[in-house]
Amino acid sequence: MDKNDFLCYFEFQSIEERDFYTDFISCKQSSIQKKYIQHSHGTWEIVCQLEGEVRTQVNDKVFILSPCDIMLIPPNTPHRGSSEESFRDLSLLANGMDFGEFKIIKDYRGDIGNLMSMICRIYTEQEGNYGPLIESLTQALRQMIHHEIGAS
């Protein structure tokens, strides 16, 4: 994946009690597309399906994603997708997240997708002291996804 494909690329450093850590977040909202080649990432990927249906292959299993689907892909997991029609999605890569194993959850209210969009928009605008705000929103995203996983 080319770094120019990302709408948002964010790296921040924060001091939390005695620990110093770097967290990496990148967001990408795809343009209209029909396929993406097999690839993997060194971090968790959260994919929010925005438009169209996509036949997605993760490892050796095939899934059909449609709007309202949120796909949680573990680090270093090969995946690819294709569609006869066009589709759009929003993906977020982030260190420091762990959802156990590959999962697909439903986002019927759009809360997770809206929060992912907000993270990208705030980074893109880069107004004021945006780093701590993005860090807080990312923590909220983690908690929201863990809540949805527990509820399903």
LOSEVEX-234738 format. One record per atom (N, C-alpha, C, O): residue number from 1; y, z, x; atom name; residue in one letter. Coordinates in Angstrom, 3 decimals, padded with zeros to 6 digits. Atoms other than C-alpha are relative to their C-alpha. Example, Ala and Ser with C-alpha at 12.3 -4.5 7.8 and 13.67 -1.06 7.14 Angstrom:
<atoms>
1,-001.190,000.000,000.890,N,A
1,-004.500,007.800,012.300,CA,A
1,001.200,000.000,000.900,C,A
1,001.181,000.665,001.936,O,A
2,-001.190,-000.060,-000.820,N,S
2,-001.060,007.140,013.670,CA,S
2,001.090,000.730,-000.770,C,S
2,002.198,000.899,-000.261,O,S
</atoms>
This chain:
<atoms>
1,-001.165,000.000,000.842,N,M
1,000.000,000.000,000.000,CA,M
1,001.235,000.000,000.892,C,M
1,001.332,000.804,001.819,O,M
2,-001.213,000.154,-000.788,N,D
2,003.368,-001.028,001.412,CA,D
2,001.019,001.059,-000.396,C,D
2,001.230,001.311,-001.582,O,D
3,-000.995,-001.039,000.269,N,K
3,006.015,001.690,001.743,CA,K
3,001.133,-000.536,-000.881,C,K
3,001.739,000.233,-001.627,O,K
4,-001.058,000.590,000.820,N,N
4,008.505,-000.753,000.112,CA,N
4,-000.364,-000.036,-001.476,C,N
4,000.514,-000.217,-002.319,O,N
5,000.426,-000.016,001.395,N,D
5,006.435,-000.604,-003.091,CA,D
5,000.406,001.281,-000.708,C,D
5,000.404,001.326,-001.938,O,D
6,-000.275,-001.291,000.613,N,F
6,007.465,003.006,-003.669,CA,F
6,001.409,000.059,-000.560,C,F
6,002.368,-000.309,000.119,O,F
7,-001.310,-000.306,000.557,N,L
7,010.312,003.829,-006.015,CA,L
7,000.556,001.242,000.680,C,L
7,001.748,001.320,000.976,O,L
8,-000.436,-001.268,-000.562,N,C
8,010.440,007.295,-004.532,CA,C
8,-000.850,000.326,001.212,C,C
8,-002.069,000.155,001.199,O,C
9,000.698,-000.503,-001.178,N,Y
9,009.525,008.577,-001.137,CA,Y
9,000.715,001.280,000.352,C,Y
9,001.903,001.256,000.676,O,Y
10,-000.685,-001.280,-000.160,N,F
10,010.233,012.246,-000.682,CA,F
10,-000.766,000.883,000.944,C,F
10,-001.976,001.052,000.800,O,F
11,000.599,-000.962,-000.910,N,E
11,009.544,014.647,002.120,CA,E
11,000.957,001.168,000.092,C,E
11,002.141,000.975,000.368,O,E
12,-000.888,-001.148,-000.106,N,F
12,010.899,018.178,002.090,CA,F
12,-000.692,001.124,000.739,C,F
12,-001.920,001.199,000.797,O,F
13,000.515,-001.177,-000.675,N,Q
13,010.502,021.341,004.060,CA,Q
13,000.567,001.218,-000.707,C,Q
13,001.719,001.218,-001.141,O,Q
14,-000.412,-001.183,000.734,N,S
14,010.678,024.762,002.509,CA,S
14,-000.611,001.229,000.658,C,S
14,-001.692,001.164,001.243,O,S
15,000.548,-001.264,-000.489,N,I
15,010.215,028.359,003.553,CA,I
15,-000.422,000.803,-001.218,C,I
15,000.384,001.086,-002.104,O,I
16,000.527,-000.787,001.100,N,E
16,007.999,030.309,001.205,CA,E
16,-000.598,001.257,000.617,C,E
16,-001.643,001.199,001.265,O,E
17,000.359,-001.253,-000.648,N,E
17,007.703,033.951,002.268,CA,E
17,-000.040,-000.233,001.514,C,E
17,000.983,-000.596,002.095,O,E
18,000.063,000.156,-001.457,N,R
18,006.455,033.758,005.892,CA,R
18,-000.499,-001.373,000.419,C,R
18,-000.468,-001.707,001.603,O,R
19,000.630,001.265,-000.350,N,D
19,004.865,030.318,005.702,CA,D
19,000.992,-001.147,-000.049,C,D
19,001.787,-001.264,-000.981,O,D
20,-000.811,001.203,-000.041,N,F
20,006.607,027.128,006.711,CA,F
20,-000.925,-001.175,-000.267,C,F
20,-001.958,-001.300,000.392,O,F
21,000.876,001.116,000.306,N,Y
21,005.144,023.982,005.202,CA,Y
21,000.807,-001.243,-000.342,C,Y
21,001.978,-001.160,-000.713,O,Y
22,-000.597,001.274,000.389,N,T
22,005.910,020.327,004.599,CA,T
22,-000.838,-000.539,-001.138,C,T
22,-002.067,-000.550,-001.063,O,T
23,000.691,000.602,001.134,N,D
23,005.031,018.747,001.292,CA,D
23,000.462,-001.446,-000.069,C,D
23,001.628,-001.737,000.200,O,D
24,-000.308,001.413,000.057,N,F
24,004.913,014.989,000.813,CA,F
24,-000.257,-000.488,-001.407,C,F
24,-001.318,-000.248,-001.982,O,F
25,000.140,000.572,001.335,N,I
25,005.484,013.253,-002.466,CA,I
25,000.467,-001.436,000.070,C,I
25,001.492,-001.720,000.690,O,I
26,-000.495,001.360,000.177,N,S
26,005.725,009.552,-003.189,CA,S
26,-000.356,-000.436,-001.406,C,S
26,-001.410,-000.078,-001.932,O,S
27,000.206,000.476,001.360,N,C
27,006.035,007.879,-006.549,CA,C
27,000.121,-001.518,-000.008,C,C
27,000.888,-002.102,000.757,O,C
28,-000.083,001.445,000.151,N,K
28,005.475,004.301,-007.577,CA,K
28,-000.180,-000.347,-001.468,C,K
28,-001.160,000.056,-002.094,O,K
29,000.202,000.580,001.326,N,Q
29,006.035,002.634,-010.910,CA,Q
29,-000.252,-001.466,000.229,C,Q
29,000.605,-002.181,000.748,O,Q
30,000.364,001.380,-000.279,N,S
30,004.243,-000.660,-010.789,CA,S
30,000.802,-000.944,-000.882,C,S
30,001.187,-000.615,-002.004,O,S
31,-000.523,001.078,000.832,N,S
31,005.803,-003.855,-011.958,CA,S
31,-001.187,-000.523,-000.802,C,S
31,-002.312,-000.050,-000.638,O,S
32,001.092,000.581,000.777,N,I
32,003.773,-005.907,-014.378,CA,I
32,-001.002,-000.601,000.992,C,I
32,-000.627,-001.386,001.863,O,I
33,001.018,000.503,-000.919,N,Q
33,000.492,-006.641,-012.604,CA,Q
33,-001.305,-000.211,-000.746,C,Q
33,-001.466,000.245,-001.878,O,Q
34,001.305,000.238,000.597,N,K
34,-003.052,-007.787,-013.302,CA,K
34,-001.134,000.602,000.803,C,K
34,-002.246,000.724,000.288,O,K
35,001.070,-000.626,-000.772,N,K
35,-005.011,-006.174,-010.469,CA,K
35,000.579,000.701,001.212,C,K
35,001.677,000.388,001.673,O,K
36,-000.309,-000.598,-001.292,N,Y
36,-004.882,-003.928,-007.465,CA,Y
36,-001.301,000.107,000.780,C,Y
36,-002.351,000.433,000.226,O,Y
37,001.181,000.062,-000.854,N,I
37,-007.276,-004.162,-004.545,CA,I
37,-000.537,001.404,000.288,C,I
37,000.160,002.404,000.115,O,I
38,000.596,-001.298,-000.331,N,Q
38,-009.651,-001.416,-003.487,CA,Q
38,000.759,000.635,001.156,C,Q
38,001.056,-000.006,002.164,O,Q
39,-000.739,-000.762,-001.010,N,H
39,-007.855,001.245,-001.498,CA,H
39,-000.265,001.481,-000.234,C,H
39,-000.923,001.853,-001.206,O,H
40,000.087,-001.448,000.177,N,S
40,-007.701,005.004,-001.032,CA,S
40,001.229,000.619,000.652,C,S
40,001.971,-000.056,001.366,O,S
41,-001.139,-000.727,-000.548,N,H
41,-005.129,007.622,-000.079,CA,H
41,-000.516,001.298,000.620,C,H
41,-001.591,001.778,000.261,O,H
42,000.374,-001.258,-000.623,N,G
42,-005.265,010.731,002.076,CA,G
42,000.385,001.212,-000.822,C,G
42,000.180,002.345,-000.388,O,G
43,-000.439,-001.083,000.876,N,T
43,-003.885,012.807,-000.802,CA,T
43,-000.520,-000.259,-001.417,C,T
43,-001.060,-001.326,-001.710,O,T
44,000.287,000.205,001.419,N,W
44,-004.520,013.332,-004.499,CA,W
44,000.963,-001.043,-000.540,C,W
44,002.128,-001.092,-000.144,O,W
45,-000.859,000.950,000.706,N,E
45,-003.197,010.500,-006.660,CA,E
45,-000.093,000.306,-001.486,C,E
45,-001.180,000.465,-002.040,O,E
46,-000.084,-000.174,001.456,N,I
46,-002.046,011.057,-010.228,CA,I
46,000.533,-001.311,-000.551,C,I
46,001.628,-001.739,-000.187,O,I
47,-000.402,001.284,000.573,N,V
47,-001.877,007.821,-012.228,CA,V
47,000.204,000.176,-001.497,C,V
47,-000.688,000.641,-002.206,O,V
48,-000.321,-000.035,001.427,N,C
48,-000.187,007.660,-015.617,CA,C
48,000.042,-001.439,-000.504,C,C
48,000.886,-002.224,-000.071,O,C
49,000.051,001.356,000.540,N,Q
49,-001.095,004.519,-017.565,CA,Q
49,001.131,-000.170,-001.009,C,Q
49,001.170,000.536,-002.016,O,Q
50,-001.161,000.198,000.860,N,L
50,002.115,003.222,-019.176,CA,L
50,-000.194,-001.098,-001.035,C,L
50,000.118,-000.908,-002.211,O,L
51,000.171,001.146,000.900,N,E
51,001.234,-000.173,-020.678,CA,E
51,-001.287,-000.731,000.327,C,E
51,-001.684,-000.810,001.490,O,E
52,001.186,000.820,-000.187,N,G
52,-001.891,-002.258,-021.185,CA,G
52,-001.240,000.809,000.321,C,G
52,-001.178,002.010,000.585,O,G
53,001.272,-000.619,-000.366,N,E
53,-005.535,-001.523,-020.527,CA,E
53,-000.432,-000.521,001.363,C,E
53,-000.218,-001.687,001.697,O,E
54,000.439,000.341,-001.347,N,V
54,-007.019,-001.498,-017.037,CA,V
54,-001.453,000.415,000.177,C,V
54,-001.838,001.534,-000.163,O,V
55,001.381,-000.312,-000.380,N,R
55,-010.637,-001.666,-015.955,CA,R
55,000.095,000.521,001.428,C,R
55,000.393,-000.234,002.353,O,R
56,-000.155,-000.664,-001.286,N,T
56,-010.641,000.809,-013.069,CA,T
56,-001.360,000.402,000.540,C,T
56,-002.187,000.969,-000.174,O,T
57,001.236,-000.420,-000.654,N,Q
57,-013.455,001.329,-010.608,CA,Q
57,000.348,001.079,001.013,C,Q
57,001.170,000.876,001.906,O,Q
58,-000.166,-001.123,-000.922,N,V
58,-013.587,004.686,-008.833,CA,V
58,-001.384,000.290,000.561,C,V
58,-002.312,000.631,-000.172,O,V
59,001.321,-000.013,-000.634,N,N
59,-016.411,004.844,-006.309,CA,N
59,-000.841,-001.067,-000.689,C,N
59,-000.464,-002.239,-000.666,O,N
60,000.857,000.999,000.650,N,D
60,-019.219,003.136,-008.250,CA,D
60,000.077,000.041,-001.517,C,D
60,-000.685,-000.656,-002.188,O,D
61,-000.100,-000.125,001.451,N,K
61,-018.139,004.106,-011.775,CA,K
61,001.205,-000.773,-000.522,C,K
61,002.241,-000.855,000.138,O,K
62,-001.058,000.799,000.616,N,V
62,-016.030,001.964,-014.116,CA,V
62,000.540,000.730,-001.225,C,V
62,-000.222,001.257,-002.034,O,V
63,-000.695,-000.643,001.117,N,F
63,-013.472,003.360,-016.583,CA,F
63,001.029,-000.972,-000.555,C,F
63,001.561,-001.807,000.176,O,F
64,-001.075,000.775,000.619,N,I
64,-011.091,001.723,-019.041,CA,I
64,001.155,000.960,-000.259,C,I
64,001.016,001.925,-001.011,O,I
65,-001.196,-000.827,000.206,N,L
65,-007.601,003.238,-018.877,CA,L
65,000.919,-000.685,-000.987,C,L
65,001.105,-001.900,-000.938,O,L
66,-000.989,000.517,000.951,N,S
66,-005.122,002.819,-021.708,CA,S
66,001.179,000.963,-000.029,C,S
66,001.090,002.062,000.518,O,S
67,-001.159,-000.890,000.033,N,P
67,-001.686,004.277,-022.399,CA,P
67,-000.382,001.404,-000.469,C,P
67,-001.232,001.563,-001.345,O,P
68,000.256,-001.425,000.216,N,C
68,-001.701,008.103,-022.505,CA,C
68,-001.083,000.545,000.914,C,C
68,-001.324,001.752,000.916,O,C
69,001.010,-000.484,-000.938,N,D
69,-004.455,008.285,-019.878,CA,D
69,000.665,000.405,001.312,C,D
69,001.537,-000.291,001.832,O,D
70,-000.416,-000.487,-001.311,N,I
70,-003.808,010.318,-016.740,CA,I
70,-001.270,000.081,000.843,C,I
70,-002.220,000.776,000.484,O,I
71,001.165,000.015,-000.878,N,M
71,-006.250,009.670,-013.901,CA,M
71,000.325,000.822,001.247,C,M
71,001.352,000.608,001.891,O,M
72,-000.163,-000.871,-001.167,N,L
72,-006.636,012.296,-011.158,CA,L
72,-001.045,-000.417,001.033,C,L
72,-002.242,-000.214,000.834,O,L
73,000.900,000.568,-001.008,N,I
73,-008.114,010.726,-008.009,CA,I
73,000.058,000.855,001.263,C,I
73,001.130,001.019,001.845,O,I
74,000.022,-000.829,-001.214,N,P
74,-009.218,012.957,-005.100,CA,P
74,000.362,-000.801,001.260,C,P
74,000.279,-002.029,001.262,O,P
75,-000.295,000.671,-001.269,N,P
75,-008.165,012.178,-001.513,CA,P
75,-001.200,-000.810,000.501,C,P
75,-002.357,-000.439,000.302,O,P
76,000.991,000.862,-000.655,N,N
76,-010.040,009.399,000.292,CA,N
76,-001.053,-000.564,-000.942,C,N
76,-002.172,-000.856,-000.521,O,N
77,000.916,000.560,000.994,N,T
77,-011.657,008.119,-002.917,CA,T
77,000.349,-001.469,-000.233,C,T
77,001.450,-001.766,-000.698,O,T
78,-000.288,001.417,000.219,N,P
78,-011.935,004.304,-003.056,CA,P
78,000.158,-000.293,-001.495,C,P
78,-000.628,000.174,-002.320,O,P
79,-000.219,000.394,001.387,N,H
79,-010.520,002.830,-006.268,CA,H
79,000.723,-001.341,-000.053,C,H
79,001.438,-001.727,000.872,O,H
80,-000.649,001.290,000.234,N,R
80,-009.360,-000.497,-007.670,CA,R
80,000.040,-000.237,-001.495,C,R
80,-000.618,000.468,-002.261,O,R
81,-000.099,000.271,001.423,N,G
81,-008.448,-001.998,-011.002,CA,G
81,000.391,-001.429,-000.277,C,G
81,000.939,-002.123,000.579,O,G
82,-000.385,001.339,000.430,N,S
82,-007.966,-005.198,-012.935,CA,S
82,000.132,-000.017,-001.518,C,S
82,-000.400,000.841,-002.222,O,S
83,-000.221,000.147,001.428,N,S
83,-006.891,-006.361,-016.356,CA,S
83,000.139,-001.476,-000.327,C,S
83,000.720,-002.239,000.445,O,S
84,-000.201,001.385,000.426,N,E
84,-007.082,-009.621,-018.249,CA,E
84,001.438,-000.196,-000.458,C,E
84,002.002,-001.280,-000.311,O,E
85,-001.408,000.013,000.369,N,E
85,-003.661,-008.799,-019.620,CA,E
85,000.768,000.718,001.110,C,E
85,000.156,001.208,002.059,O,E
86,-000.773,-000.725,-001.000,N,S
86,-000.828,-007.287,-017.610,CA,S
86,000.028,001.489,-000.343,C,S
86,-000.242,001.882,-001.478,O,S
87,-000.087,-001.446,000.216,N,F
87,-000.385,-003.537,-017.176,CA,F
87,001.067,000.574,000.909,C,F
87,001.482,-000.053,001.884,O,F
88,-000.929,-000.756,-000.842,N,R
88,002.048,-001.001,-015.762,CA,R
88,-000.488,001.439,000.053,C,R
88,-001.006,001.974,-000.926,O,R
89,000.344,-001.411,-000.131,N,D
89,001.394,002.465,-014.409,CA,D
89,001.017,000.680,000.905,C,D
89,001.834,000.031,001.559,O,D
90,-000.846,-000.817,-000.864,N,L
90,003.183,005.272,-012.626,CA,L
90,-000.940,000.879,000.799,C,L
90,-001.777,001.579,000.229,O,L
91,000.890,-000.837,-000.803,N,S
91,001.486,006.956,-009.707,CA,S
91,000.803,000.917,000.896,C,S
91,001.905,000.591,001.337,O,S
92,-000.616,-000.991,-000.858,N,L
92,002.325,010.014,-007.700,CA,L
92,-001.047,000.473,000.986,C,L
92,-002.147,000.861,000.592,O,L
93,000.868,-000.502,-001.063,N,L
93,000.746,010.958,-004.370,CA,L
93,000.621,001.281,000.512,C,L
93,001.829,001.327,000.745,O,L
94,-000.584,-001.252,-000.485,N,A
94,001.156,014.532,-003.192,CA,A
94,-001.026,000.837,000.740,C,A
94,-002.161,000.993,000.289,O,A
95,000.791,-001.008,-000.699,N,N
95,-000.256,016.907,-000.626,CA,N
95,000.116,001.308,-000.761,C,N
95,001.037,001.483,-001.559,O,N
96,-000.109,-001.325,000.581,N,G
96,-000.939,020.443,-001.733,CA,G
96,-000.518,000.103,-001.420,C,G
96,-000.399,001.161,-002.038,O,G
97,000.580,-000.057,001.339,N,M
97,-002.607,019.536,-005.026,CA,M
97,-001.506,-000.043,000.134,C,M
97,-002.036,-000.678,001.047,O,M
98,001.458,000.050,000.027,N,D
98,-006.265,020.116,-005.826,CA,D
98,-000.447,000.209,-001.432,C,D
98,-000.218,001.264,-002.023,O,D
99,000.472,-000.072,001.379,N,F
99,-007.826,019.375,-009.185,CA,F
99,-001.528,000.013,-000.066,C,F
99,-002.116,-000.234,-001.119,O,F
100,001.452,-000.120,-000.037,N,G
100,-011.440,019.801,-008.075,CA,G
100,-000.685,-001.325,000.222,C,G
100,-001.092,-001.630,001.343,O,G
101,000.693,001.276,-000.091,N,E
101,-012.953,016.406,-008.804,CA,E
101,000.736,-001.043,-000.823,C,E
101,001.688,-000.723,-001.535,O,E
102,-000.590,001.084,000.775,N,F
102,-012.066,013.039,-010.304,CA,F
102,-000.019,000.347,-001.490,C,F
102,-001.015,000.851,-002.008,O,F
103,-000.088,-000.265,001.438,N,K
103,-010.891,013.375,-013.907,CA,K
103,000.933,-001.007,-000.660,C,K
103,001.830,-001.559,-000.022,O,K
104,-000.959,000.722,000.844,N,I
104,-009.227,011.421,-016.694,CA,I
104,000.328,000.938,-001.148,C,I
104,-000.565,001.424,-001.843,O,I
105,-000.432,-000.847,001.112,N,I
105,-007.179,013.456,-019.148,CA,I
105,000.959,-000.797,-000.871,C,I
105,001.524,-001.796,-000.424,O,I
106,-000.910,000.656,000.939,N,K
106,-005.127,012.437,-022.190,CA,K
106,001.350,000.712,000.010,C,K
106,001.418,001.940,000.061,O,K
107,-001.378,-000.508,000.025,N,D
107,-001.347,012.881,-022.255,CA,D
107,000.660,-000.493,-001.284,C,D
107,001.652,-001.221,-001.239,O,D
108,-000.462,000.520,001.286,N,Y
108,-000.781,012.268,-025.970,CA,Y
108,001.479,000.268,-000.259,C,Y
108,002.168,-000.571,-000.839,O,Y
109,-001.418,-000.328,000.216,N,R
109,002.610,014.029,-026.019,CA,R
109,000.901,-000.656,001.031,C,R
109,002.114,-000.730,000.837,O,R
110,-000.786,000.644,-001.047,N,G
110,003.717,012.250,-022.843,CA,G
110,000.654,000.970,000.965,C,G
110,001.491,000.560,001.770,O,G
111,-000.652,-001.003,-000.847,N,D
111,004.662,015.505,-021.091,CA,D
111,-000.214,-000.254,001.490,C,D
111,000.726,-000.166,002.281,O,D
112,000.303,000.208,-001.416,N,I
112,002.907,014.729,-017.805,CA,I
112,000.705,-001.256,000.507,C,I
112,001.332,-001.234,001.566,O,I
113,-000.677,001.247,-000.382,N,G
113,004.187,011.142,-017.665,CA,G
113,001.502,000.171,000.088,C,G
113,002.130,-000.347,001.011,O,G
114,-001.446,-000.233,-000.035,N,N
114,007.728,012.270,-018.496,CA,N
114,000.405,000.816,001.216,C,N
114,001.432,000.540,001.834,O,N
115,-000.308,-000.817,-001.169,N,L
115,007.644,014.903,-015.764,CA,L
115,-000.123,-000.823,001.282,C,L
115,000.703,-000.691,002.185,O,L
116,000.135,000.883,-001.165,N,M
116,006.359,012.350,-013.235,CA,M
116,001.209,-000.935,000.108,C,M
116,001.735,-001.143,001.202,O,M
117,-001.173,000.879,000.000,N,S
117,009.180,009.977,-014.248,CA,S
117,001.255,000.746,000.438,C,S
117,002.082,000.210,001.176,O,S
118,-001.166,-000.805,-000.349,N,M
118,011.736,012.767,-013.924,CA,M
118,000.043,000.267,001.508,C,M
118,001.110,000.197,002.119,O,M
119,000.054,-000.238,-001.441,N,I
119,010.572,013.576,-010.375,CA,I
119,000.514,-001.233,000.751,C,I
119,001.323,-001.111,001.671,O,I
120,-000.448,001.230,-000.667,N,C
120,011.063,009.936,-009.350,CA,C
120,001.484,-000.266,-000.236,C,C
120,002.199,-000.650,000.690,O,C
121,-001.414,000.262,000.302,N,R
121,014.428,009.608,-011.118,CA,R
121,000.916,000.913,000.795,C,R
121,001.924,000.461,001.339,O,R
122,-000.850,-000.952,-000.730,N,I
122,015.854,012.752,-009.519,CA,I
122,000.042,-000.349,001.480,C,I
122,001.099,-000.274,002.106,O,I
123,-000.019,000.389,-001.414,N,Y
123,014.778,011.634,-006.065,CA,Y
123,000.858,-001.247,000.201,C,Y
123,001.654,-001.314,001.137,O,Y
124,-000.742,001.252,-000.138,N,T
124,016.215,008.150,-006.606,CA,T
124,001.509,000.240,-000.051,C,T
124,002.265,-000.356,000.716,O,T
125,-001.437,-000.290,000.124,N,E
125,019.590,009.553,-007.684,CA,E
125,000.509,000.850,001.159,C,E
125,001.668,000.714,001.551,O,E
126,-000.320,-000.839,-001.159,N,Q
126,019.584,012.110,-004.812,CA,Q
126,001.357,000.690,-000.110,C,Q
126,002.140,000.679,000.840,O,Q
127,-001.268,-000.699,000.187,N,E
127,022.484,014.089,-006.248,CA,E
127,-000.162,001.482,000.309,C,E
127,-001.181,002.093,-000.011,O,E
128,-000.014,-001.428,-000.269,N,G
128,023.348,017.556,-005.050,CA,G
128,-001.172,000.447,000.850,C,G
128,-001.661,-000.296,001.701,O,G
129,001.100,-000.588,-000.746,N,N
129,020.638,019.799,-003.691,CA,N
129,-001.302,-000.303,-000.755,C,N
129,-001.890,000.586,-001.369,O,N
130,001.122,000.451,000.819,N,Y
130,017.773,017.790,-005.213,CA,Y
130,-001.376,000.452,000.512,C,Y
130,-002.325,000.485,-000.271,O,Y
131,001.296,-000.393,-000.562,N,G
131,014.960,018.982,-002.860,CA,G
131,-000.655,001.160,-000.723,C,G
131,-001.805,001.044,-001.146,O,G
132,000.621,-001.129,000.713,N,P
132,014.394,022.405,-004.451,CA,P
132,-000.347,-000.332,-001.455,C,P
132,-001.332,000.181,-001.986,O,P
133,000.292,000.384,001.380,N,L
133,014.552,020.841,-007.928,CA,L
133,-001.298,-000.805,-000.057,C,L
133,-002.138,-000.568,-000.926,O,L
134,001.233,000.786,-000.020,N,I
134,011.854,018.304,-007.045,CA,I
134,-001.191,000.895,000.323,C,I
134,-002.267,000.732,-000.252,O,I
135,001.082,-000.932,-000.332,N,E
135,009.769,021.068,-005.477,CA,E
135,-000.407,000.795,-001.249,C,E
135,-001.599,000.960,-001.512,O,E
136,000.299,-000.757,001.220,N,S
136,010.039,023.112,-008.714,CA,S
136,-000.708,-000.872,-001.033,C,S
136,-001.667,-000.431,-001.666,O,S
137,000.625,000.899,000.971,N,L
137,009.176,020.104,-010.891,CA,L
137,-001.431,-000.350,000.401,C,L
137,-002.307,-000.485,-000.454,O,L
138,001.347,000.291,-000.477,N,T
138,006.166,019.317,-008.709,CA,T
138,-000.932,001.177,-000.259,C,T
138,-002.087,000.987,-000.642,O,T
139,000.809,-001.187,000.323,N,Q
139,004.925,022.894,-009.083,CA,Q
139,-000.291,000.051,-001.499,C,Q
139,-001.401,000.401,-001.900,O,Q
140,000.212,000.031,001.451,N,A
140,005.408,022.568,-012.863,CA,A
140,-001.036,-001.062,-000.364,C,A
140,-001.863,-000.846,-001.250,O,A
141,000.975,001.062,000.248,N,L
141,003.440,019.299,-012.794,CA,L
141,-001.411,000.491,000.317,C,L
141,-002.332,000.280,-000.473,O,L
142,001.317,-000.561,-000.365,N,R
142,000.539,020.995,-010.977,CA,R
142,-000.501,000.942,-001.095,C,R
142,-001.648,000.846,-001.533,O,R
143,000.393,-000.973,001.019,N,Q
143,000.524,023.827,-013.530,CA,Q
143,-000.334,-000.679,-001.320,C,Q
143,-001.291,-000.295,-001.991,O,Q
144,000.234,000.702,001.263,N,M
144,000.742,021.437,-016.490,CA,M
144,-001.354,-000.710,000.027,C,M
144,-002.103,-000.672,-000.950,O,M
145,001.285,000.699,-000.105,N,I
145,-002.200,019.387,-015.243,CA,I
145,-001.152,001.005,-000.014,C,I
145,-002.156,000.782,-000.690,O,I
146,001.060,-001.021,000.017,N,H
146,-004.279,022.502,-014.544,CA,H
146,-000.195,000.557,-001.413,C,H
146,-001.324,000.828,-001.820,O,H
147,000.109,-000.469,001.388,N,H
147,-003.504,023.698,-018.083,CA,H
147,-000.764,-001.023,-000.856,C,H
147,-001.642,-000.653,-001.636,O,H
148,000.681,001.057,000.779,N,E
148,-004.614,020.343,-019.567,CA,E
148,-001.475,-000.076,000.368,C,E
148,-002.324,-000.262,-000.504,O,E
149,001.410,000.026,-000.429,N,I
149,-007.809,020.383,-017.489,CA,I
149,-000.754,001.160,-000.639,C,I
149,-001.882,000.991,-001.103,O,I
150,000.627,-001.174,000.611,N,G
150,-008.570,023.894,-018.764,CA,G
150,-000.158,-000.130,-001.499,C,G
150,-001.086,000.433,-002.079,O,G
151,000.025,000.149,001.469,N,A
151,-007.846,022.870,-022.371,CA,A
151,-001.003,-001.052,-000.452,C,A
151,-001.396,-001.070,-001.619,O,A
152,000.895,001.081,000.427,N,S
152,-010.168,019.850,-022.330,CA,S
152,-001.460,000.370,000.103,C,S
152,-002.327,-000.441,-000.222,O,S
</atoms>
